[in-house]
Amino acid sequence: MEIYPLVIFFLFLIVIFLHRPFIKEKILLSYTGNHHQKFTTKTAVPITGGILILILILFGQLNLNIIFFLFLAFIFLLGILSDLNILISPLKRFFFQFVIFFIFIFISDIYLPSLKISILDFFFQEKIINYFFLAICFMILLNGSNFIDGCNTLVLGFYLIILVILYRLGLISFLVQDLIFFYFFILFLFFVFILNLFQKIFLGESGVYTIAFLVGYILVKIALDNQKISPYFIANLLWYPSFEVLFSIIRKIISKTSPLQPDTLHLHHLIFFFLHKKAKIRFANSATGLLINIYNLLILFYASENIFDTKFQCLLILCNTFIYFLIYFFLYKVKNSTKVK
């Protein structure tokens, strides 16, 4: 048992020691000069976090089948191609994401259980419709997670919170043969979190895709194996990145701009602007990620106190939505009333 943490740590060290060569040779660097990147940082940081997370999952003794690992490799590869600016077109990425997820869901025969809404449950009895909808859900989660990956620790911190909550609820036992391995898994994930906090490593799309796919799959398995749990508890856990992408699409359609083009009007951008320009906080990027995840920590732990009550979970989703809009439009007004130098 002791050999696996040592193997993981050794591989971690190899990737970390490649930090300077990556920068020198301009390989897998985060900064490309795009406008939405200039808004928060101009530092070129290696986006090797995805490699670290993939190593962690492969050697972390997680009780997952070979089919999952195969499709995880496909998702990671898709992210790497995007990070290397080989697969630039968002439409092509969406197409490949859908194909990968649909085939994975079909082969694995995983599906959404009852949503506690009769008309939806009626349609989802047809497995093809269920598979299709679940593939779309995975896409929303992946791209929503990618949307919020503009501030240090935001994505990784969010998924760490979810994993800790699942462990606290005793819902993670199917994932690990020995809890010691899970402790090491969380420990090394936290190690990547610290590297990200100090801008030594960024996740990149490969890292975001990998961690989002892993946690999304875990939550679907939990929903299938524990159908007394309200499906809206699962929805609450994934609410933030999922709502971010849906709100962004609606916002861009209303403003008559392309939903496929990145901008600087996501919630984390507005919070960063406020902290950086108004509050004059020096490390506003990391502070933004930590601030949002403090809220996520509080609200998700509150949601975990009553995981079987659908009405409670639905009210919490509505409360989250109201708070999101309240903060968003306040900060949007602040940004528009401030001249940016």
C-alpha positions in Angstrom: 0.0 0.0 0.0 2.8 2.4 0.9 4.3 2.3 -2.6 1.4 4.1 -4.4 1.7 7.4 -2.6 5.4 7.3 -3.3 4.9 6.7 -7.0 2.4 9.6 -7.2 4.7 11.9 -5.3 7.6 11.0 -7.6 5.6 11.7 -10.7 4.4 14.9 -9.2 8.0 16.0 -8.7 8.9 15.2 -12.3 6.1 17.5 -13.5 7.0 20.3 -11.1 10.7 20.2 -12.1 9.5 20.6 -15.7 8.1 24.0 -14.7 11.0 26.1 -15.9 11.6 24.1 -19.2 7.9 24.5 -20.0 8.2 28.3 -19.6 11.6 28.5 -21.4 10.4 26.4 -24.4 6.9 28.1 -24.3 5.1 24.8 -24.0 1.6 24.6 -22.5 1.6 28.1 -21.2 -1.6 29.7 -20.0 -1.3 33.3 -21.3 -2.1 33.8 -25.0 -2.9 37.5 -24.9 -6.6 37.2 -25.3 -8.7 40.0 -23.8 -10.5 37.9 -21.2 -7.1 36.7 -19.9 -5.6 40.2 -19.7 -8.4 41.2 -17.4 -7.1 39.0 -14.5 -3.5 38.2 -15.3 -0.7 38.6 -17.8 1.6 35.9 -16.3 2.6 32.9 -18.5 2.1 29.9 -16.2 2.5 26.2 -17.3 -1.0 24.6 -17.6 0.3 21.2 -16.4 -2.3 20.8 -13.6 -4.3 18.5 -15.8 -1.3 16.2 -16.1 -0.9 16.1 -12.3 -4.6 15.4 -11.7 -4.6 12.6 -14.4 -1.6 11.0 -12.6 -3.4 11.3 -9.3 -6.5 9.6 -10.6 -4.6 6.8 -12.5 -2.4 5.9 -9.4 -4.9 6.9 -6.7 -6.4 3.4 -6.3 -9.9 4.7 -7.1 -12.4 1.9 -7.6 -13.4 2.8 -11.1 -13.7 0.5 -14.1 -11.5 0.4 -17.2 -14.2 2.0 -19.4 -14.2 5.1 -17.2 -10.4 5.4 -17.4 -10.5 5.0 -21.2 -13.0 7.8 -21.7 -11.2 9.9 -19.1 -8.1 9.6 -21.3 -10.2 10.8 -24.3 -11.5 13.8 -22.3 -8.0 14.6 -21.1 -6.7 14.4 -24.7 -9.5 16.8 -25.9 -8.4 19.3 -23.2 -4.7 19.0 -24.1 -5.5 19.6 -27.8 -7.4 22.8 -26.7 -4.5 23.8 -24.4 -2.1 23.4 -27.3 -4.3 25.6 -29.5 -4.7 22.7 -31.9 -8.4 22.3 -31.4 -9.5 26.0 -31.4 -13.1 25.8 -32.6 -15.6 25.8 -29.7 -18.1 24.0 -32.0 -15.7 21.2 -32.7 -14.9 20.8 -29.0 -18.6 20.7 -28.2 -19.1 18.0 -30.9 -16.3 15.8 -29.6 -17.5 16.3 -26.0 -21.0 15.1 -26.9 -19.7 12.1 -28.8 -17.4 11.0 -26.0 -20.0 11.5 -23.3 -22.8 9.8 -25.2 -20.8 6.8 -26.1 -19.5 6.5 -22.5 -23.0 6.8 -21.1 -24.4 4.3 -23.6 -21.7 1.7 -23.0 -21.7 2.1 -19.2 -25.6 2.2 -19.1 -25.7 5.0 -16.6 -28.7 7.2 -16.5 -30.5 9.9 -14.5 -32.9 8.4 -11.9 -36.2 10.0 -11.0 -36.2 13.8 -11.0 -39.4 13.9 -8.9 -41.2 15.6 -11.7 -43.8 13.3 -13.4 -43.6 14.7 -16.9 -39.8 14.6 -17.0 -39.7 11.1 -15.5 -42.1 10.0 -18.2 -39.8 11.2 -21.0 -36.7 9.9 -19.3 -38.1 6.4 -19.2 -36.9 6.2 -22.8 -33.2 5.5 -22.3 -32.0 7.2 -25.4 -33.6 10.5 -24.3 -32.1 9.9 -20.8 -28.6 9.2 -22.3 -28.9 12.3 -24.5 -29.9 14.5 -21.6 -27.2 13.2 -19.3 -24.5 13.8 -22.0 -25.7 17.4 -22.3 -25.5 17.7 -18.4 -21.9 16.5 -18.6 -21.2 19.1 -21.3 -22.7 21.8 -19.2 -20.7 20.8 -16.2 -17.4 20.7 -18.2 -17.9 24.0 -19.9 -19.3 25.7 -16.8 -16.2 24.6 -14.9 -14.1 25.9 -17.8 -16.0 29.2 -17.6 -15.2 29.7 -13.9 -11.5 28.7 -14.4 -10.4 32.4 -14.5 -9.2 32.7 -11.0 -6.7 30.7 -9.0 -8.1 27.8 -7.0 -11.7 28.4 -8.0 -12.3 25.2 -9.9 -10.0 22.9 -7.8 -11.3 24.4 -4.5 -14.9 23.9 -5.7 -14.4 20.2 -6.4 -12.4 19.6 -3.3 -15.4 21.0 -1.3 -17.7 18.5 -3.0 -15.4 15.5 -2.4 -15.0 16.4 1.3 -18.8 16.7 1.6 -19.3 13.3 0.0 -16.8 11.8 2.4 -18.5 13.5 5.4 -21.8 12.0 4.3 -20.3 8.5 3.9 -21.2 8.4 0.2 -17.6 7.9 -1.1 -17.1 4.3 0.1 -17.8 2.8 -3.3 -14.9 4.8 -4.8 -12.1 3.5 -2.7 -11.0 0.1 -1.4 -9.1 1.6 1.5 -9.8 5.1 3.0 -6.1 5.6 3.4 -5.9 6.0 -0.4 -8.7 8.5 -0.3 -6.8 10.6 2.3 -3.7 10.6 0.1 -5.9 11.5 -2.9 -7.3 14.5 -1.2 -3.9 15.4 0.2 -2.2 15.4 -3.2 -5.2 17.3 -4.7 -4.7 19.9 -2.0 -1.0 20.0 -3.0 -2.1 21.0 -6.6 -4.5 23.5 -5.0 -1.6 25.2 -3.2 0.5 25.3 -6.4 -2.4 26.9 -8.2 -3.0 29.4 -5.4 0.5 30.8 -5.8 0.3 30.7 -9.7 2.9 28.0 -10.1 0.6 25.7 -12.0 -2.7 26.3 -13.9 -5.2 23.5 -14.6 -5.9 24.4 -18.2 -8.8 22.8 -20.1 -7.2 19.3 -19.7 -7.3 19.7 -15.9 -10.7 21.2 -15.8 -12.2 18.5 -18.0 -10.5 15.8 -16.0 -11.6 16.8 -12.5 -15.1 17.8 -13.7 -15.7 14.5 -15.5 -14.4 12.5 -12.4 -16.7 14.3 -9.9 -19.6 14.4 -12.3 -19.4 10.6 -12.8 -19.1 10.0 -9.0 -22.2 12.1 -8.4 -24.2 10.2 -11.1 -23.2 6.9 -9.5 -24.2 8.1 -6.1 -27.6 9.2 -7.5 -28.1 5.8 -9.0 -27.0 3.8 -6.0 -28.9 6.0 -3.4 -32.2 7.0 -5.0 -33.6 8.2 -1.7 -31.3 11.1 -2.0 -33.0 14.1 -3.6 -31.7 14.6 -7.2 -31.7 18.3 -6.3 -29.1 17.8 -3.7 -26.8 16.6 -6.6 -28.0 19.7 -8.6 -27.1 21.9 -5.6 -23.6 20.5 -5.5 -23.0 21.3 -9.2 -25.2 24.5 -9.3 -22.4 27.1 -9.5 -20.5 26.0 -12.7 -23.7 24.8 -14.3 -25.7 28.0 -13.7 -22.7 30.1 -14.8 -22.6 28.6 -18.3 -26.4 28.8 -18.7 -26.6 32.4 -17.5 -23.7 33.3 -19.7 -25.4 31.9 -22.8 -28.7 33.7 -22.0 -26.8 37.0 -21.2 -24.9 36.9 -24.5 -28.0 36.1 -26.5 -29.8 39.1 -24.9 -26.9 41.3 -25.6 -26.7 40.0 -29.2 -23.1 38.6 -28.9 -21.9 35.1 -29.7 -22.3 32.7 -26.8 -19.2 31.0 -28.1 -16.9 34.0 -27.5 -15.2 34.5 -24.1 -15.8 37.8 -22.3 -15.0 39.5 -19.0 -18.5 39.6 -17.6 -18.6 36.4 -15.6 -19.3 36.7 -11.9 -15.7 36.0 -11.0 -14.5 38.7 -13.4 -16.8 41.2 -11.7 -15.7 40.2 -8.2 -12.0 40.4 -9.3 -12.7 43.9 -10.7 -14.2 45.0 -7.5 -11.4 43.6 -5.3 -8.7 44.9 -7.6 -9.9 48.3 -8.6 -12.1 49.3 -5.7 -10.8 47.4 -2.7 -7.2 47.6 -4.0 -6.4 44.1 -2.9 -3.0 43.1 -4.2 -3.7 39.4 -4.8 -7.2 39.9 -6.1 -7.1 36.9 -8.4 -6.5 34.3 -5.6 -8.7 36.3 -3.3 -11.6 36.1 -5.7 -11.3 32.3 -6.0 -11.1 31.9 -2.2 -14.0 34.3 -1.6 -16.4 32.5 -4.0 -15.4 29.1 -2.5 -16.0 30.2 1.0 -19.6 30.9 0.0 -19.7 27.6 -1.9 -18.4 25.8 1.3 -21.1 27.4 3.5 -24.0 26.8 1.1 -23.0 23.3 0.2 -22.5 22.2 3.7 -25.9 23.6 4.6 -27.4 21.6 1.6 -25.7 18.5 3.0 -27.6 18.8 6.2 -30.9 17.5 4.6 -30.0 15.6 1.5 -33.4 13.7 1.3 -35.7 16.7 1.3 -36.5 17.8 -2.3 -38.4 20.9 -1.2 -35.5 22.1 0.9 -33.0 21.5 -1.9 -35.2 23.3 -4.5 -35.6 26.3 -2.1 -31.8 26.4 -1.7 -31.4 26.5 -5.5 -33.8 29.4 -5.7 -31.9 31.1 -2.9 -28.6 30.6 -4.6 -30.0 32.0 -7.9 -31.4 35.1 -6.1 -28.1 35.8 -4.3 -26.2 35.3 -7.6 -28.3 37.8 -9.4 -28.2 40.3 -6.5 -24.4 40.2 -6.4 -23.9 40.1 -10.1 -26.1 43.1 -11.0 -24.6 45.1 -8.2 -21.1 44.5 -9.3 -22.0 44.9 -13.0 -23.3 48.4 -12.1 -20.1 49.2 -10.1 -18.0 48.1 -13.1 -19.9 50.2 -15.6 -19.8 53.3 -13.4 -16.0 53.0 -13.0 -13.5 54.1 -15.6 -10.9 51.4 -16.3 -7.4 52.6 -17.0 
